[in-house]
Amino acid sequence: MSSVETVSALERCLNASIPQQAIRGEVAARLKKIGRTAKISGFRPGKIPEKVLEQHYGAQARQEVLGDALQRSFAEAVKLNNLAVAGHPQFELKTNDLNADQIEYSAIFEVYPEVVIGDLSGETLDRLVCELTQADVDNTIMTLRKQRATFELVDRAAQAEDQVRVDFTGKLNGEVFQGGEAKDYPFVLGVGRMLPEFEAAVTGMKAGETKSFDMTFPDDYHGKDVAGKQVTFTVTLHKVEAPKLPEVDAAFAEAVGIEDGDVSKLESEVRTNLQREVVRRLKMRNKEAAMEVLLKVASFDVPKTLVEGEARNLMQQTAQDMESRGMKMKDVALPPELFTERAEKRVKLGLVFADLTRKHDLKAKPEQVRVLVEDYAQSFDQPEDVVRWFYTDAAQMQEAENLILEENIVAWTMEQANTTDKAIPFNELMGN
């Protein structure tokens, strides 16, 4: 017999019992199995008397059998009561004498909530769109040229994009601070390698000039000795070198990956790659907007046990990521509480996704998977081989289906909401 009590909105308490007869036979069988390989001084494996096995392994066998019996009993009660259990139960034995005819226990657990998604028709949602222009393509090619620029000595004042060579000495309270001195130091004006105030002071100087100026370091500067403090720099400029951009010719095309040096292919490939990136970023931004709207109208309690588990996963992923970047995480404790808010959001979205998929049949269709895989394969030299590989890798196929499911949910959400297209400039979309 079993009974289920409602503790809170999602928490339940199962009270049940396990008959001793269901345990004794299992314990005997478990001990017999252990005896086949157990090593006890004075006995050969397989020839150990039952009493000796009981003395050495009885407690272990009973613990294992009881654990299995609890899980079976709980599963039967869950099925009988038609419960959707979220996470793992916490068992508590109510019977002190484990040899009693009935072993009573309780199990505290949570159930999945009834997902309630409100009316989306009153929600305003912007669907970002971006038109790739010829100017965007030209600017990208210009960026590629600047990345491959050479520098030539010029006799004029330094300006943006010039490479300069300087000696500098920085003093805090009259003393040179750590890292505040260098000789014949090269950097390009305008790329952000030096602090803006430093670059502004050097801009306009000519070779052979020396200048002193005061400058205040940002409060969050990595050098703690000077962070937020005013220092005095003395700079001597030795050389000004102007950039010389390569011509857009066959040699340049080959340098950026066009094997036959065809310049027309260069522009076509740049456009294709930019368009692919535009589509990717638009999908990401529109997905984020749709998810926020869904979270806003979704109303239900989230199982704590699922949130705690997701927070632990996020914590472990963060630690692994930091270790992969060279950080020593052995003695660093990342409290799961730091990830609780994000974990709750992810769990809630997961429940919303599952509900929408079930109610509106939004799961990925085979033809959608095919389009996604073939589009992905186009960025490789042998797309047919990539497609074949994709369809033989279960993990890759699952990832593709998940991506399409997200896209279907975003599309459904935008259909339900008051959605309007909003143009976003290419540079803004790219974060330039």
Buried (B, 14 or more C-beta within 10 A) or exposed (E): EBEBEEEEEBBBBBBBBBEBEEBEEBBBEBBEEBBEEBEBEEBEEEEBEEEBBBEBBBEEBBEBBBEEBBBEBBEEBBEEEEBEBBBEBEBEEEBEEEEEEEBEBBBBBBBBBEBEBEEBEEBEBBBBEBEBEEEBBEBBBEEBBBEEBEBEEBEEBBBEBBBBBBBBBBBBEEEEBEEBBEEEBBBBBBEEEBBEBBBEBBBEBEBEBEBEBEBBBEEEBEEEEBEEBEBBBBBBBBBBBBBEBBEBEBEBBBBBEBEEBBBEBBBEBBBEEBBBBBEEBBBEBBBEBBBEBBEEBBEBEBBBBBBBBBBEBBBEEBBEEBEEEEEEEEEEEBEBEEBBEEBBBBBBBEBBBEBBBEEEEBEBEEEBBBEBBBEBBEEEEEBEEBBEBBBEEEEBBEEBBEBBBBBBBBBBBBEBBEBEEEEBEBEEBBEE
